[in-house]
Each structure stands twice: as C-alpha cells, then as structure tokens.
Amino acid sequence: MSTIKTTTEATPKIKRRVLNRDKLEADIAAVAVRVFAECGYEGTSIATVAEKAGLSKQNLMYYFPTKQALYQRVLDEVLDEWLERMEVLAAEDQEPAEVLRTYIQAKLKFSREQPWASRVYAMEVISGAQLYGAQIQRRVIPLLRKDIEVFEKWIAAGKVAPINATHLLFAIWAMTQSYADFSAQMALVLNRKQLTKKDFDDGEQAIVNMVLAAISVPQCAGDGAP
C-alpha cells in the first residue's frame, strides 16, 4: 500500500514539474524571439538570450542545448500562430468578401501584436530558409493548397472572378506582413515613433478594398446589394 500511495502522491509533483518546465521554455522563447529579430541568427548568442532571460548560460542550455534548438522552437511557435490565422479561409460556407476581410484582419493583427515574431520569420525566409525551409514546405504548402481549393470552388460557383489564387495570397501576405517587417519605415514616413492602431485600421481598409476589387466582390455584398 505504501508504494501505491507514494506513486499517487508523486503524480501531481511530476505534473507540476512538467508545467513549470513548459512555462520556463515558453518564457525563454519569448525573450529569444526579440533577440533573433534584432540580431539575426548569426548575431545571436545563447549567452545574450540567457542574460536577457535572467538565467545563466548553463541553465538555459539545460532546456535548449544549442542555439539551433532554441531557434527551431521560436520559429515553430511563430509558424503555429501564423498558420492558425491562415485557417480562416477554410470557412468556405461564408461569403468570400467576409472570409477575406477576416483573413486580412487576422494577418494584420498578427503583425501588430507579434512584430518580432513576424520579423524573425521574414529574416529566415530572406536568408533562403536554410535552417527552416523543410518545415515551411511541410506545413505551409498543404494549407496553401486547401486555400487554393476554396478559391477554385468560389470561382466555379461564380462568386469571384477568375484569379490566380496563389499570387493573390502572396500579395496579401506581403501587404499585411509589411506592417511588422517595415513598420519602422512606415513610422518615419508618417512622422511618428511607431504605428498606431488607426494606422493598422487604415491599412486594413486599403488592403481589403484592393483585394475585393481584384476578385470583383462588392464591399456591400454582405448587405444583400447587387
């Protein structure tokens, strides 16, 4: 009986250790994403991340033995959230105008709330995706194909004008991600320290207008107008 009791009592402790480890790893990744965004992969050191996270280098390396392992974790989290927002297009039962508006809103919200994450991902891609290319191909391409299938159904149903859906999505990615990756340039042009929520709202409206015009979906389609 004593063995059973000991095992039962140990289970919550194991769970707490797992939860604590998960939280600490998440905290380290949250610090690392900004360091990678500011310094790039080559310019980032484990020692720098450890210092900013308030840990010793040895302690951090217990959780992430190499810089590449930490970089992988950061990009995994970035891609997880980015793909979650991309899944909006799967709602093919809704009107195209509403689906695309929601999609653009989600992408711009990611740029506004996670600018460092967006920049890390952009830097990896710009450098040729040498460290993360396989994961991008494995995870992004299948979802992109599903999105293209949705466009093809809309086109077949006469809901949108014939369009190259792949390149339309590329254009949406570029327009929305630029509000994170090139926000400093935008702020300089607008003569302010950083972009405001209104800037993002204005950008959203401009992007939505262009996309809906490209697929010939009237903005008032959801109101029942012809």
N, C-alpha and C positions, 0 to 999 in steps of 0.2 A: 504493500500500500504506500509506503514512504516513497518508493520510486515513482509511482504514478502521481503522487502529489507534487513531487519535485518537478516532474516533466510538465505538469499542468501549470505550475507557477512560473516556469521558465518561459512558456509561450508568450505571454504579454511582454516580457522583457526583450525577447527576440524581435517582436513586432516593433517595439519602441526603438530598438537599435536600427532596424531597417528604415523606419520613418525618419529617424534623426540623420541617418546617412543620406537618404534621398534628399532631405531638406538642405543638408550641407552641400551636396553635389550641385543642387539647383542654385544655391547662393553663389558658389564658385563660378558656375557657368554664367550667372547674371553679371558678375564682375568681368569675367573674361570676354564677354561679347563686346563690351565697350573698348577694352584694350586691343582686341583684334581689329575692331573697326578703326581705331585711331592709329595703330602702328602696323597693321598688316600682319600676315602670318610670320614672315621672316623677321620683322622688327619686334615681335612679341616674345617675351621670355617667361618661363614658369616663375622665376623669381619675382618679376614685376607683378604678375597676377596674384601671387601669394601675398605680396606686400599690400596690395590694394584690398585684398580679401581679409586681411588681418590674420594671416596664417604664416607659419614657417614654410619654407620651400619643401622640406621633408614631409611635413604634414599634408600639404596639397598633393604631393606626388603619391601619397598613400591612396588617394582617391583617383587621381589621374596620373599614371606612371610616366606618361610622355606628353609633350606639347601637342602632338598629333591627336592623341586620345581626347584631350580637352577640346581641341578644335573640332573634332568629329562630333562631340557632344553638343557644342554650341550650334553647329550647322544642322544637326539633327533636330534640335528644338526650333530653330528658325524655319526649317522646311516643314515641320509638323504644323506649325501655326499658319504658314503661308498656304499650304495645301488645304487646310481646314476651311480657309476663306474661299479658296477656289471651288470648293464643292457646291457653292451656291448655284452654279449653273446646272446642277443635276435636277433642279426643280423645274423640269420641262413642262409640268402641268400648268404653270403660271404663264402669263403673257410675257413675251420676250422683253418688252420695254421695262417691266418691273424686275425681271430676273437680272438684266444687265445693269439697271440702276443699282440694285442691291449689291451686285458683284463689284461694281466700281466703288461704291461706298465702303465695302469691306476692305478692298485693297488700299484705299486711301486711309482708312482708319489704321491699318497695319503700319503704313508709312508714318502716320502721326504719332502712334503710340509706341512703335518699336523701330525708331530710326536707326539705332545702332545695329540691330539685327539685320535690317534691310541692307545696310552698308557692308556688313561682313559678307553676306551672300553675294552682293554685287561685286565686291573685290575678288572673291573666289572665282566667279564666272569670268570677270575681265581678265584674270590671270591665266585663263584657259581651263579652269576647273580641274586642275591636275590632281588635287587631293580629294575632290568630292564629286567628280564627274560621273562615276559609276552609280552613285546614289541618286543623282539628279535624273539620269537616264531611267533608272529602275522605278522611280517613284513619280516623276513629273510626267513622263511620256504616257503612261496608261491613263492618267486623269485627263490629260490634254485630249487624248483620243475620244474619251467619253464626252468631253465638252464639244468636240467637233461633231460627234454623232447627234448631239442635241441641236446644233445649228442646222445640220442636214435635214432633220425632221421638221424644223421650223421652215426651212426653205421649201421642202416638199409640200408642206401644208399651205404655202403661200403667205406665211406670217411675216417673213422677212425677205428682202431682196436677195438674190444670189450673191454670195460674197465669199472670199477666201477666209474662212473662219480662223485658220491658223494664224494668218498675218494680222487679222483684226485683234486676236488675243495678244499677240506680240505687242501691238500698238498700245493696247490697254495696259499691259504690264509696264511698258516704258513710260507712259504718261503718269501712271499712279506712283510707281517707284521713284520717279524723279523728285517727288516731293519729300522723299527721305534722303536719297543719294545726292541730290543737288540743292538741298534746302538752303545751304549757306549762300550759294549764288543767287537764288531767288530772293532771299532776305536782303542781300546787298542791293539788288535791283530795286526792291521795294523800299529801300532805305529804312530798314528796321533790324533789330538784333536777331529776331527769329520769326518764323512764320506763325501767324495766329490761327485760331480756329476759323475765323472768317476767310482767311486765305485758302484754307483747305475746302471750306464750303464753296467758295467761288470757283476753285479748281474743279471740284466735283461737278458743279453745274456745267462748266465749259466742256469737260470730258464727256459727260452724259449727252449733252447736245450734239457733239460731234459724232459719237458712236451711234446714237439713234438716227441721225441724219444719214450716216453711212449705210445703215440697213433699212432705211426708208420706213422706220416705225415712228408715227407721230407721237409727240410727247403726251398728247391728251388721249392716247388710245385707251388708257385705263379708265377714262371718264365716259367711254362709250361714244366718243366723237368719231366721225368717219375718217 
